[in-house]
């Protein structure tokens, strides 16, 4: 998981690590100190159970409203890619 910026705990979208589409679930995983894969699975289940619309609309709201990791810590270097 990504290291949280110093200071008070706040939500942000991950863009350098744990990002698949927009970094919403990766950011939630960092905020709640959970595994990003688990957050993604829970989000998909929530979306399917509630009839698609609330999950999709919620994702878009988080995407638009939440700051990205880059805006909170612009001088940080992205993690090195590891190829195995």
C-alpha positions as CSV (number, residue, x, y, z in Angstrom):
1,X,0.0,0.0,0.0
2,X,1.0,3.6,-0.5
3,X,2.4,5.6,2.3
4,X,-0.1,8.3,3.5
5,X,1.1,11.9,3.5
6,X,2.2,13.4,6.8
7,X,-0.4,15.2,8.8
8,X,-4.1,14.4,9.6
9,X,-5.6,11.3,8.0
10,X,-7.5,12.2,4.9
11,X,-8.9,10.4,1.9
12,X,-7.2,10.7,-1.5
13,X,-7.2,8.7,-4.7
14,X,-4.1,6.6,-5.3
15,X,-2.5,7.3,-8.7
16,X,1.0,5.8,-8.3
17,X,0.1,2.6,-6.5
18,X,-3.0,0.4,-6.1
19,X,-4.7,2.2,-9.0
20,X,-6.7,0.3,-11.5
21,X,-9.3,2.7,-13.0
22,X,-9.2,6.0,-11.1
23,X,-7.6,5.0,-7.7
24,X,-10.9,5.3,-5.8
25,X,-10.7,1.8,-4.2
26,X,-7.0,2.0,-3.7
27,X,-7.5,5.3,-1.8
28,X,-10.3,3.8,0.3
29,X,-7.9,0.9,1.1
30,X,-5.2,3.2,2.3
31,X,-7.7,5.3,4.4
32,X,-9.2,2.3,6.1
33,X,-5.9,0.3,6.2
34,X,-7.3,-2.6,4.2
35,X,-6.2,-4.7,1.2
36,X,-7.1,-2.9,-2.1
37,X,-8.3,-6.2,-3.6
38,X,-10.8,-6.7,-0.8
39,X,-12.1,-3.1,-1.2
40,X,-12.6,-3.7,-4.9
41,X,-14.4,-6.9,-4.3
42,X,-16.7,-5.3,-1.7
43,X,-17.3,-2.4,-4.0
44,X,-18.4,-4.7,-6.9
45,X,-20.6,-6.7,-4.5
46,X,-22.2,-3.5,-3.2
47,X,-22.7,-2.3,-6.8
48,X,-24.4,-5.5,-7.9
49,X,-26.6,-5.8,-4.8
50,X,-27.9,-2.2,-5.0
51,X,-28.8,-2.4,-8.7
52,X,-25.6,-1.0,-10.3
53,X,-26.6,2.7,-10.2
54,X,-25.6,3.6,-6.6
55,X,-22.2,1.9,-6.9
56,X,-21.4,3.5,-10.2
57,X,-22.6,6.9,-9.2
58,X,-20.7,6.7,-5.9
59,X,-17.5,5.7,-7.7
60,X,-17.9,8.7,-10.1
61,X,-18.5,11.1,-7.2
62,X,-15.4,9.8,-5.4
63,X,-13.4,10.1,-8.6
64,X,-14.4,13.7,-9.2
65,X,-14.5,15.0,-5.6
66,X,-11.4,13.4,-4.1
67,X,-7.9,14.8,-4.6
68,X,-5.4,12.6,-6.2
69,X,-2.2,11.4,-4.5
70,X,-0.2,13.5,-6.9
71,X,-1.8,16.8,-5.8
72,X,-1.2,16.0,-2.2
73,X,2.5,15.1,-2.6
74,X,3.7,16.3,-6.0
75,X,7.5,15.9,-5.3
76,X,7.2,12.2,-4.3
77,X,8.7,9.8,-6.8
78,X,6.4,7.0,-8.1
79,X,7.4,3.5,-7.0
80,X,9.7,1.6,-9.2
81,X,8.1,-1.0,-11.4
82,X,9.1,-4.6,-10.6
83,X,9.0,-7.1,-13.4
84,X,9.1,-10.7,-12.4
